[in-house]
Amino acid sequence: MNAMDTETGFAIEHSDEESILVRHVEELHRYAFFIANEDGRRFLGESVTIGNNGTANDGADFAAEARGFAERQARELNLID
């Protein structure tokens, strides 16, 4: 799966029942979000940022937007509740 949202500038590189990997299209920072399950409810849990050191902006600068994009896409893919 390689869904891209041109408005947000993010794309999904990979998704499965355990995680979703998001890429910032312009600066190539990557964000891995793990899917957690608590009391039968699936949600995005911990995340890892894999920054691209060759850019002007730090990967952390886009972390909140990446999480929002990942949550919307994961919900659409029925990976989280």
Contacts in CASP RR format, 6 or more apart in sequence:
PFRMAT RR
TARGET T0000
AUTHOR 0000-0000-0000
METHOD contacts of the structure
MODEL  1
MNAMDTETGFAIEHSDEESILVRHVEELHRYAFFIANEDGRRFLGESVTI
GNNGTANDGADFAAEARGFAERQARELNLID
1 12 0 8 1.000
1 14 0 8 1.000
1 15 0 8 1.000
1 77 0 8 1.000
2 11 0 8 1.000
2 12 0 8 1.000
2 13 0 8 1.000
3 11 0 8 1.000
3 12 0 8 1.000
3 73 0 8 1.000
4 10 0 8 1.000
4 11 0 8 1.000
4 12 0 8 1.000
4 25 0 8 1.000
5 11 0 8 1.000
5 69 0 8 1.000
5 73 0 8 1.000
8 65 0 8 1.000
8 69 0 8 1.000
9 24 0 8 1.000
9 25 0 8 1.000
9 26 0 8 1.000
9 69 0 8 1.000
10 22 0 8 1.000
10 23 0 8 1.000
10 24 0 8 1.000
10 25 0 8 1.000
10 65 0 8 1.000
10 66 0 8 1.000
10 69 0 8 1.000
10 70 0 8 1.000
11 22 0 8 1.000
11 23 0 8 1.000
11 25 0 8 1.000
12 20 0 8 1.000
12 21 0 8 1.000
12 22 0 8 1.000
12 23 0 8 1.000
12 70 0 8 1.000
12 73 0 8 1.000
13 21 0 8 1.000
13 22 0 8 1.000
13 23 0 8 1.000
13 30 0 8 1.000
14 20 0 8 1.000
14 21 0 8 1.000
15 21 0 8 1.000
15 73 0 8 1.000
15 74 0 8 1.000
15 77 0 8 1.000
15 79 0 8 1.000
16 79 0 8 1.000
17 35 0 8 1.000
17 79 0 8 1.000
18 34 0 8 1.000
18 35 0 8 1.000
19 32 0 8 1.000
19 33 0 8 1.000
19 34 0 8 1.000
19 35 0 8 1.000
20 32 0 8 1.000
20 33 0 8 1.000
20 35 0 8 1.000
20 44 0 8 1.000
20 70 0 8 1.000
20 73 0 8 1.000
20 74 0 8 1.000
20 77 0 8 1.000
20 79 0 8 1.000
21 30 0 8 1.000
21 31 0 8 1.000
21 32 0 8 1.000
21 33 0 8 1.000
22 30 0 8 1.000
22 31 0 8 1.000
22 32 0 8 1.000
22 33 0 8 1.000
22 66 0 8 1.000
22 69 0 8 1.000
22 70 0 8 1.000
22 73 0 8 1.000
23 29 0 8 1.000
23 30 0 8 1.000
23 31 0 8 1.000
24 30 0 8 1.000
24 31 0 8 1.000
24 59 0 8 1.000
24 62 0 8 1.000
24 66 0 8 1.000
27 52 0 8 1.000
27 55 0 8 1.000
27 57 0 8 1.000
27 59 0 8 1.000
27 62 0 8 1.000
28 52 0 8 1.000
28 55 0 8 1.000
29 49 0 8 1.000
29 50 0 8 1.000
29 51 0 8 1.000
29 52 0 8 1.000
29 55 0 8 1.000
29 57 0 8 1.000
29 59 0 8 1.000
29 62 0 8 1.000
29 66 0 8 1.000
30 49 0 8 1.000
30 50 0 8 1.000
30 51 0 8 1.000
30 52 0 8 1.000
31 47 0 8 1.000
31 48 0 8 1.000
31 49 0 8 1.000
31 50 0 8 1.000
31 62 0 8 1.000
31 63 0 8 1.000
31 66 0 8 1.000
31 67 0 8 1.000
31 70 0 8 1.000
32 47 0 8 1.000
32 48 0 8 1.000
32 50 0 8 1.000
33 44 0 8 1.000
33 45 0 8 1.000
33 46 0 8 1.000
33 47 0 8 1.000
33 67 0 8 1.000
33 70 0 8 1.000
33 74 0 8 1.000
34 44 0 8 1.000
34 45 0 8 1.000
34 46 0 8 1.000
34 47 0 8 1.000
35 42 0 8 1.000
35 43 0 8 1.000
35 44 0 8 1.000
35 45 0 8 1.000
35 74 0 8 1.000
35 79 0 8 1.000
35 80 0 8 1.000
36 42 0 8 1.000
36 43 0 8 1.000
36 44 0 8 1.000
36 45 0 8 1.000
36 46 0 8 1.000
41 81 0 8 1.000
42 79 0 8 1.000
42 80 0 8 1.000
42 81 0 8 1.000
43 80 0 8 1.000
43 81 0 8 1.000
44 67 0 8 1.000
44 70 0 8 1.000
44 71 0 8 1.000
44 74 0 8 1.000
44 80 0 8 1.000
47 63 0 8 1.000
47 67 0 8 1.000
49 59 0 8 1.000
49 60 0 8 1.000
49 63 0 8 1.000
49 66 0 8 1.000
51 58 0 8 1.000
51 59 0 8 1.000
52 59 0 8 1.000
71 80 0 8 1.000
74 80 0 8 1.000
75 81 0 8 1.000
END
